[in-house]
Each structure stands twice: as structure tokens, then as C-alpha cells.
Amino acid sequence: MKRVTLTFDNGPDPDTTPVVLDILERHGILATFFLVGEKLRAGPDAQACAQRAADAGHWLGNHTDTHGTPLGLLDPPDGARAEIIRAQFSLGTAVHDDKLFRPFGGGGKLGPHLLNETAYEVLTRGGYTCVLWNSIPRDWDDPVGWLERAQAHCLDLDWALVVLHDIPGACAERLDEFLTWLKAEDFEIRQDFPDDCLPIKCGVASPAADDMVAGRHTPV
């Protein structure tokens, strides 16, 4: 049986996140929301969205504080420390025990732009779990056509870790259709993550983590 894990990035958004939560609730599906620190601090409506997600059983993760620049490209590099720690503080008590963190990919790309040495140090010493992805259907720039790409990814992969976005003009319009399709095709919808998408797990880095850190390379 093929497996799928659903994640939602770049929220909370007081208009869109409740819509996404309503759809997930109707289908009885649990996901992970990777939240931006600045958006969490935008006001009580944003904080209520995050709390509602946590109360429903969804996991909350850290998606940097500003979502402005991939951490591997920051100048000065030490800014990565605040990007991670400030967002983590903003998550409050609803945070997942494994301290889930997803770096900003700049369009969903994987590579050494994701982290720098400062970020790597914060994640490993702080006991974080770095959650990457293997399916980027690009809902944020194609709120209609993303569905067919997501379906193709799910069919192609043994375990798809799909990144969608709970922001205006992204996945919400066709999310119900996607979840209905997953159930009709008998996918196993899980909340945990495939190991090959976790280069750092509870502070312990795998060799694959080097490929995500600026200035490092995997020895041949």
C-alpha cells in the first residue's frame, strides 16, 4: 500500500487555515502545519488558528521566523540562530515534542542553500528534527493545476511527503478533491514522516544532512 503524509507550510493565515482545517476534519485526516514565527505573532486570530490545529491533533512545526531567505544564503550567517529560535519560542506550548523544523527552500528546492553551519549547530544541539519533502506540487503558483501533479507524485512514490500551503490562492480550492481521491485510491494517509526526509532526527544528523549545509559536500 502506498503511503502519503500531508504537510502545510507558511501559515497560519486567519482566512485560509480554518478552511484547510475544516476540510481535514471532514475527512478525518491529521497533518503537520509548519508555521512562520512572524505570522504567529500577527495577532490573536493567527494564534487561534494554530491552537485550533493543535487541539485537533495536528502537529505544529517551525518554518523559520520570517521565511525571507533560505538559511544557507543568510548574510550574516549567524542570523539563522534567531530565525530558528525565535520562531520556536512563538510556537509556545503547542510545539511537537520532536521540535519539528522545516527550512525555507525558496521554491521547494533541496540542496546546500537550506542550512548553514549556524543552523546545523542550533538544530543538532537543540534536539530538533529537520523535516524535508519529496513532493512539491507548487500549489502556491498554480492553485488549480497542483492537484494533478500531487496525484502523479503520490502514484510514483512509495511514501510521498507532500508540501501544500495554507495561504490564500494555494491548495484550498482543490484540497477536498485531493483527499477524496487519496481515499478512493486506498492510500495509507499517515502523520509521521519517511526517514529519508529526516536528515536530522531529534538532534542526530544522518550523512545526508551534509548535502543540506552550505559549504559542505559528501565525500566521494
C-alpha positions as CSV (number, residue, x, y, z in Angstrom):
1,M,0.0,0.0,0.0
2,K,1.4,3.4,-0.9
3,R,1.6,6.0,1.8
4,V,1.1,9.8,2.0
5,T,1.9,12.3,4.6
6,L,0.4,15.8,4.3
7,T,2.1,19.0,5.4
8,F,1.1,22.6,5.2
9,D,3.6,25.5,5.1
10,N,3.6,29.3,5.5
11,G,0.7,29.8,7.9
12,P,-1.1,30.5,10.0
13,D,-3.5,32.6,7.9
14,P,-6.7,33.6,9.6
15,D,-8.7,33.3,6.4
16,T,-7.3,30.2,4.8
17,T,-6.1,28.0,7.7
18,P,-9.6,27.5,9.1
19,V,-10.8,26.4,5.7
20,V,-8.0,23.8,5.4
21,L,-8.7,22.6,9.0
22,D,-12.4,22.2,8.1
23,I,-11.6,20.1,5.1
24,L,-9.1,17.9,7.0
25,E,-11.7,17.4,9.8
26,R,-14.4,16.3,7.4
27,H,-12.0,13.6,6.1
28,G,-10.6,12.6,9.5
29,I,-7.1,13.3,8.4
30,L,-4.2,14.6,10.6
31,A,-1.4,16.6,9.1
32,T,1.5,18.8,10.2
33,F,1.5,22.6,9.9
34,F,4.9,24.3,9.6
35,L,4.3,27.8,10.9
36,V,6.1,31.1,10.3
37,G,7.0,32.9,13.5
38,E,6.1,36.4,12.3
39,K,2.7,35.2,11.2
40,L,2.1,33.5,14.6
41,R,2.8,36.9,16.2
42,A,0.5,38.8,13.9
43,G,-2.4,38.7,16.3
44,P,-4.9,36.6,18.3
45,D,-6.7,35.3,15.1
46,A,-3.4,33.7,13.9
47,Q,-2.7,32.3,17.3
48,A,-6.2,30.9,17.5
49,C,-5.7,29.1,14.2
50,A,-2.5,27.4,15.5
51,Q,-4.2,26.4,18.7
52,R,-7.2,25.0,16.9
53,A,-4.9,22.9,14.7
54,A,-3.0,21.6,17.8
55,D,-6.3,20.9,19.6
56,A,-7.5,18.8,16.7
57,G,-4.4,16.6,16.8
58,H,-2.4,18.2,14.0
59,W,1.4,18.6,14.7
60,L,2.9,22.1,14.7
61,G,6.4,22.7,13.4
62,N,8.8,25.6,12.9
63,H,9.2,27.1,9.4
64,T,11.6,29.9,10.3
65,D,10.7,33.3,11.8
66,T,10.5,35.4,8.7
67,H,10.5,33.0,5.7
68,G,12.6,35.6,3.9
69,T,15.9,33.9,2.8
70,P,17.0,30.3,2.8
71,L,19.2,29.8,5.8
72,G,22.2,28.7,3.8
73,L,22.2,32.0,2.0
74,L,21.9,34.3,5.0
75,D,24.4,37.1,5.4
76,P,25.5,37.3,8.2
77,P,25.2,33.6,8.7
78,D,24.5,33.9,12.4
79,G,21.1,35.2,11.6
80,A,20.0,31.6,11.3
81,R,20.0,31.3,15.0
82,A,17.3,33.9,15.5
83,E,15.3,32.5,12.6
84,I,15.0,29.2,14.3
85,I,14.9,30.0,18.0
86,R,12.5,33.0,17.8
87,A,10.0,31.0,15.7
88,Q,10.3,28.1,18.1
89,F,9.5,30.4,21.0
90,S,6.5,31.7,19.2
91,L,5.1,28.2,18.9
92,G,4.7,28.1,22.6
93,T,3.4,25.0,24.4
94,A,1.7,23.6,21.3
95,V,5.0,22.6,19.9
96,H,5.7,18.9,19.0
97,D,8.0,17.1,21.3
98,D,10.4,16.3,18.5
99,K,10.8,20.1,17.8
100,L,9.9,19.7,14.1
101,F,11.7,22.2,11.8
102,R,11.3,22.7,8.1
103,P,13.8,25.0,6.3
104,F,12.7,27.5,3.7
105,G,13.5,26.0,0.3
106,G,13.0,29.0,-1.9
107,G,10.5,27.3,-4.3
108,G,10.8,23.8,-2.9
109,K,14.4,23.1,-4.0
110,L,16.6,20.8,-2.0
111,G,20.3,21.5,-1.6
112,P,23.0,23.2,0.4
113,H,21.1,26.5,0.4
114,L,18.7,25.1,3.1
115,L,21.0,25.4,6.1
116,N,24.3,26.9,7.1
117,E,26.7,25.9,9.9
118,T,24.9,28.0,12.5
119,A,21.6,26.5,11.6
120,Y,23.1,23.0,11.7
121,E,24.5,23.7,15.2
122,V,21.2,25.0,16.5
123,L,19.3,22.0,15.2
124,T,21.6,19.3,16.4
125,R,22.5,20.8,19.8
126,G,18.8,21.8,20.3
127,G,17.5,18.3,19.6
128,Y,15.4,19.4,16.5
129,T,14.0,17.2,13.8
130,C,14.5,18.6,10.3
131,V,11.7,17.6,8.0
132,L,12.3,17.9,4.3
133,W,10.0,16.7,1.5
134,N,9.7,14.7,-1.8
135,S,6.6,16.2,-3.3
136,I,6.2,19.9,-4.2
137,P,3.2,20.3,-6.4
138,R,3.5,24.1,-6.4
139,D,0.0,25.0,-5.2
140,W,1.1,28.5,-4.4
141,D,1.6,29.4,-8.0
142,D,-0.9,27.1,-9.6
143,P,-4.0,26.7,-7.3
144,V,-5.8,24.6,-9.8
145,G,-3.1,22.5,-11.6
146,W,-1.3,21.5,-8.5
147,L,-3.7,18.6,-7.9
148,E,-2.7,16.6,-10.9
149,R,1.0,17.0,-10.0
150,A,0.3,15.9,-6.5
151,Q,-1.6,12.8,-7.7
152,A,1.3,11.9,-10.0
153,H,3.8,12.2,-7.2
154,C,1.7,10.1,-4.9
155,L,1.4,7.4,-7.5
156,D,5.1,7.5,-8.3
157,L,6.5,7.4,-4.7
158,D,6.2,4.6,-2.1
159,W,5.7,7.3,0.5
160,A,5.0,10.8,-0.6
161,L,5.6,13.7,1.8
162,V,3.5,16.4,0.2
163,V,4.1,20.1,0.8
164,L,0.9,22.3,0.4
165,H,0.3,25.8,1.7
166,D,-2.5,27.2,4.0
167,I,-2.3,30.6,2.4
168,P,-4.6,32.5,0.1
169,G,-4.5,31.3,-3.5
170,A,-2.9,27.9,-2.9
171,C,-4.3,24.5,-2.2
172,A,-7.7,25.2,-0.5
173,E,-9.8,25.2,-3.7
174,R,-9.0,21.6,-4.6
175,L,-7.9,20.1,-1.3
176,D,-11.2,18.3,-0.7
177,E,-10.9,16.8,-4.2
178,F,-7.4,15.6,-3.4
179,L,-8.3,14.0,-0.1
180,T,-11.3,12.3,-1.7
181,W,-9.0,10.9,-4.4
182,L,-6.5,9.6,-1.9
183,K,-9.2,7.7,0.0
184,A,-10.7,6.3,-3.2
185,E,-7.3,5.1,-4.3
186,D,-6.8,3.5,-0.9
187,F,-3.7,5.3,0.1
188,E,-2.5,5.0,3.7
189,I,-2.6,8.6,5.0
190,R,-0.1,8.9,7.8
191,Q,1.0,11.7,10.1
192,D,4.7,10.6,10.5
193,F,7.5,11.1,8.0
194,P,9.6,8.9,5.8
195,D,13.1,8.5,7.2
196,D,14.8,9.7,4.0
197,C,13.1,13.1,4.5
198,L,14.7,13.5,8.0
199,P,18.3,14.4,7.7
200,I,18.3,15.4,11.4
201,K,16.2,13.5,13.8
202,C,15.9,14.6,17.4
203,G,19.3,16.3,17.1
204,V,21.1,13.3,15.5
205,A,22.3,14.1,11.9
206,S,22.5,11.5,9.2
207,P,25.2,11.6,6.5
208,A,22.6,13.1,4.2
209,A,22.5,16.3,6.3
210,D,25.8,17.4,4.8
211,D,24.1,17.8,1.4
212,M,21.8,20.4,3.0
213,V,24.5,22.6,4.6
214,A,26.2,25.4,2.7
215,G,29.9,24.8,2.2
216,R,29.8,21.1,2.9
217,H,29.9,18.2,0.4
218,T,29.5,14.5,0.7
219,P,32.9,12.8,0.2
220,V,33.1,10.7,-3.0
